[in-house]
Amino acid sequence: MAERLPPLYALRAFEIAARTSSFTRAAQELSLTQSAISRHIKTLEGILDCRLFERHGPRLELTVAGERLAQELKVGFCIIEQACAPFRAGTGGLRLKAPSTLTMRWLLHALDELKLSAPELAIQLASVWMDFDSVDFYAEPYDCAILLGNGQFGSEVQAHKLFDEWLIPICAPGWVGTELADTELVHPTPDRRDWRRWLAAQPLDARVNLDRGKVFDTLDQAISAAMRGQGVSIGDLHLVANDVRDGLIKLPYATAVASGDAYYLVWPKSSRHGPKLRELCECLTRLVPALDLPGLEFLPAGH
């Protein structure tokens, strides 16, 4: 008699929790509750008769057994994905993962344009919140992704730059200018990294207290707050350029600073969709918003 295997749902729950180091993120990816993920992993630990995670306060850490199982399952699920892929080929289009702010501020409109100019490029979009952009093509069900980064995504990944990230302060059109040191700041990330990068290129750096102001989880939330008059946020010039032209956003300081990162379309070098992905690159590049706004100064990264 064949040895009883652990249930696939428990293995999948563990693999995602191990990859993300979070029961919460595993629950979000599988559309389950956190308690359901916990039960699945307890079931798996019972069948295998070993502990897979150790808890250190809010932090999860894999045991030695958990590390070994996670590595083997990563390969196993990749094999399953590759086995199923030929049967899905051509039926649902390219599966694209993209950051949530980029999706709302540019990509949705770009994909609408793409339907008109290149209807043969069917796209299945998954808009995902990511603190730091990443994709694991072995474990995640995507053909390609748009990621913000420095272009170094690993030797097995093809990367094509779409556009650089230019940081610039933004506010509502009715905002009345004061000294930045006295202004209510809006932060797109809890670590305030975007304001730090912009201020590092300014003589104002030492006079602005970054510990104050409203803090959000995404750039889209921060942009929306600034547009409603809640303060001055830092924004990505490409993602707000059209709103500036339309008079919906004001640029209180006419200096854009390169963050050193850029948005890239990435995909596995082994992908069977190479021709379609290269066509997608060309189409998206043509749809990048122009930065031909008057009176702007552009400073390079590390200025």
N, C-alpha and C positions, 0 to 999 in steps of 0.2 A: 504494500500500500504506500502511495506517495506520502511524503511527510507534509503535514498540514502547514500551509503558508499563512503568515499574518494577513489580515484583510488589507486590500489595496488602499482603502480610504485612510487607514491608520498610517500606512507607509507614506502616503502622500502628505498627510498632515505633518508628520515628523519631518519629511524632507524640506518642506517649505519653512517650518519653524526653525530648523537647523540653518537653512540658507539665510533667513532674515534675522535670526537671533531674537525672535519675537513671536509669542502666541497671538498677539493682537494682529500683527501683519499677516500671519498665516490665516487667521480667521477672516480678515478682509479679502484675501486672495481667493479663498474657497467659499466665500459668502456664508460663513458659519459664525456661531458665537465663540467667544474665547473659551468658555467652559466646555464646549463641544471639542475644541482642539485639545484641551487638557485631558478630556476623557479618552480621546483617540490615542493619545500618547501613553496614557496609563495602561490602556489595553495592550498596546505594543510592548511596553515594558513587562507586562505580566506574561505575555506569550514568550518573549525572549529571555525572561528571567534576569534582567539586568537594568540598571538605571542608565538613561540616555542623556538626561540633563541634570545639572546642579544649579540651584538658585542662589544668587548672592544679592540679596535685597531685590531690587527690580530687574537685575541683570541675569540673563540666562547664559549658562556656559555648558558646552557639550562635555560629557565624560569621554574617556578614551574609547569606550565602546560606541558612544554616540558619534564621535568623529569618524570612526571606521565605517559605521553604517551609513552616515550621511554621504561619504565619498562614494560608496558602492551604489547607493540609490541614485545619486546624481547621474552616474553612468547608465544605470538601469532605465531610468525615466527618459534619458536621451535616446536610448535604443528603441523604446516604445514609441516615442515621438517620431523617430525616423521611419519606423515600420509603418506607422499610420499615414505619414505625410503623402506618399504617392496616391493614396485613395482620396485625399482631399485636394490634390493639385488641380488648380483651375476651377474649383467650385466656389471659392469664397473670396478670392482676391488676396492681396498682400496684407498680412497682419502687422500693423504698425503700432508700436508703443511710443507715447510722447508725454512730456511733462504737462501738467494741468494748465499752468499759466500760458505756456506757448500755445497750447491748444485753443484756449479761449481768446487770446489776443491776436493770433495770426493763423494758426493751422486750419481751423474750421473754415475760414473764408478761403484760404488757399486751396483746400480740397474741393470746395464748391466750384472754384474756378477750374480746377483740374478735371472735374466731371464734364465741363464744356469743351476744354481744349484737348483732353486725352481720355475719352470715355472708356478706352480699353484698359486703363489702369484702375481697376477696382481696388479700393482700400477699405480694410476693416480696422477702424481706429479704436485704440484703447487709451484713454486719457488717464494718467496715473499720477498721484501726488508722490514726489520723491524729494527727500531732503537733499540728497546728493544723487545726481542722475546716474543710473546704472541699468544694465540689462544682462541677463545670463541666458544666452541662447540655448544652452544645454537643458536648462530647467524651466524656462518660461516659453509660452506658446506663441512666440512672435517671429516673423520673418525679418523684421528690421525695426529700428528705433531711432528716434531723434533725441540726442543727449547733449547736455551742456557740459563741456569739459575742455581739456587741453589737447585733445586729439590723440592721446595715448590710451587706446582701449584694448590692447593686447594684440599679439601677433596673429591670432586667428580671425581678427575682425577687420573688415574693410571700412574705412571712414572717409566721408566726403564732407568738407566744410560747406555749410549753407550761409552762415553769416556770423560775424564777430559780435560779442556782447559789449555794448557801449553804455556805461552807467551815467545817469544824469538826474538831478533833482527835478521833481514834477509836483504840481499843485493844481488846485481848482482855478479857473479863469478869474474869479473874483478875489483871489488871495491878495492881500495888501502886503507888500514886501517889508520885512524888518530884517535886522541882523540875523543870520542863520543861528548864531549862538543863543538867540532869544526865541527861536521859532519852535513850535510843536513839531517834533519829528515823527515820522511813521516808518517803522522798520519792517521790511518784507520777511526777515528771518530772525529767530530768537538770538542768534549769535551776532547780528548786526554787521555781518561781513561786507555787505554791499556799500553801506555808508562808510565803513572803514577804508575800503579801497578808493572810493571817490575822494574822501577827505585827505588821504595820504598825498594826493596830487595838488592840494590846495594850501595856501598860506593860512587858511582858517583852522587847520587841523587841531592845533593845541587849544583852541578856544571853544570847541563844541563838545558838550557833554552827551555822550552816546548812551548813558544809562537812563536817560529820561525818554518819554515818548511812548507811543502805542506800538505794540509788537504783534505781528501776524505770522501765520505759518507759510503763506504763499505770496509771491509777487503780485498776483492778480488781486488778492484781498487788499494789499497795501495800495495798489493803484486805485482801486475802487474807493478806498477811504480818502485818499488824497483828492480824488475828483469830487467827493462830497464835502470838501472843505474841512477835513479833519486834521490837516497839517500838511507838511511837505514830506513826500516819500522819495526814495531813490527808485528809479525805473530803468528799464532797458529801452534805449532810444528806438531800436527797430520795432519794438512792440507797442510803442505809444506814438510813433511818427504820424500815423494817419489821424489819430485823435487830436494831435497838435494842429495839424492842417485844418481840421474841422472845427477848431476853436473849443474843444471839449477839455483840453489839458493845456496848462501854461508851463513854460520852462523858466523858472525864476532865476536860474544861473545858467549862462550860455556856454558851459564847459562840459563836454562829454569825455569821460575817461574810460579807456579800454580796460576791461577787467582782466585780460589775459586769457579768458576762456572764449569759446565759440560754440554755436550749435552745429552738430554734425549729424548727418544721416549715416547710420552704421548698420552693417549686416555681416553674417558669417561669410568668410571667403569661400567656404564650401557650398554656399547656397546655390540651388538650382534656378533661382530667380534672377540671376545676374543681369540679363538684358533688361528686364522690367525695372529692376532697382536702379540701374544707370539712367533709364528714361525718367524714373521718378525724381532722381537727383537733378537732372537738367530742368525738369518742369518746376520743381520747388525753388530752385535757384532763380529762375526767371520771375518768380512771384514774391521775392523778398522785397519788403518796402524800401523805397529809396530814402536816403538821409539828406536830401537836398533842401534842408531847412535853412533859412538865411541867418547869418550872424553867429553861427556856432563855431566854437573852438574844439578841436579834437586832440586829446593828449594820449600818447601811447601808454601801455601798461608799464608800471614801474617808473613813471616819470618823476 
